[in-house]
Amino acid sequence: MRSCLHARGKRARTTRTERTAIDAVKTAVFFHAHPDDEALLTAGTMAMLAAEGHRVVLVVATSGERGQADLDPGEALGAARIAELYRSAAALGCARVVNLGYGDSGLAPGGGIAEDRPDNAFIDADAEEAARRLAAILTEEKADLLTTYDPAGGYGHPDHVQVHRVGGRAAEIAGTPIVLEATVNRDPLLKGLRLIRRFYPQLDVRAFERAYSPGEAITHRVGVRRFARQKRASMAAHASQATGADTRTLGVMLKVPQPLYRLVFGTEWYVRRGLPPGTRLRHPFEVPPKG
């Protein structure tokens, strides 16, 4: 595998030390809010790391039992989505899957009315206690890397925001050295949505103006085109989220022809806090340039 470092917009050679940091067998824990989130944001990276021989662990906070699907929200939907999660994990080469067992808080801002949420809703959980549960997994796995979400929780889902809070604290407790916030480059996303809005004036682009992360904040642009087949299989595993009366995001994505799919979904984006402005890395385990 070839790799290079980009710092402050300039190409840099990969040193032997940096090459060793990538090639050494490591453990990466991917922390997500619900089943199918891994397919949308990190599946290509997970498949790449597994193919390179790294240990990949997938942790979800909830079973997604309040998601939209043909099945009614509740225990049956949660069980179906966990089964789909295991199929997705198998397609990506994951070594372990863990469900922390919190309740799905729902999509409404703030999780909606408290009385409508399950008693153990993730957003109602004590963040410190949840972080310690995740930290125990990180410690057990001797994790070298943890992925969470950006502070906005991507598009603002309350459980995603809680993943950001809990994940960051868990890494502190466990001493996990690398924390990457899975995100999307907001700049091309907004350009594409504004183009689409010419044909669909009802599309509210403003809702995405604070979603995800601006390009200038992104430190990792991971090319995953070679793993498009695995990423697509991960998406397809979540059948409950790709079908239904309404047009579903996963369903639309799975209709994209394979050559175009590799192009559109061939990059995954991450933010690592504390790196110099303009840092451009291409692999989760790359060592940031010094100086």
Salt bridges, closest charged atoms under 4 A:
ASP23 OD1 - ARG19 NH2 2.93
ASP36 OD2 - ARG81 NH2 3.59
ASP37 OD2 - HIS34 ND1 3.07
ASP37 OD2 - HIS160 NE2 3.22
GLU38 OE2 - HIS238 NE2 2.58
GLU52 OE1 - HIS54 NE2 3.46
GLU52 OE1 - HIS283 NE2 2.90
GLU84 OE1 - HIS238 ND1 3.97
ASP104 OD1 - HIS34 NE2 3.46
ASP124 OD1 - ARG117 NH2 2.70
GLU128 OE2 - ARG132 NH2 3.27
GLU128 OE1 - ARG169 NE 3.03
GLU140 OE1 - ARG96 NH2 3.56
GLU141 OE1 - ARG55 NE 2.58
GLU141 OE2 - ARG96 NH1 2.78
ASP159 OD2 - HIS34 NE2 2.97
GLU172 OE1 - ARG169 NH1 3.06
GLU181 OE2 - HIS164 ND1 3.88
GLU181 OE1 - ARG273 NH2 2.78
ASP204 OD1 - ARG206 NE 3.26
GLU209 OE2 - ARG194 NH2 3.96
GLU268 OE2 - LYS231 NZ 2.89
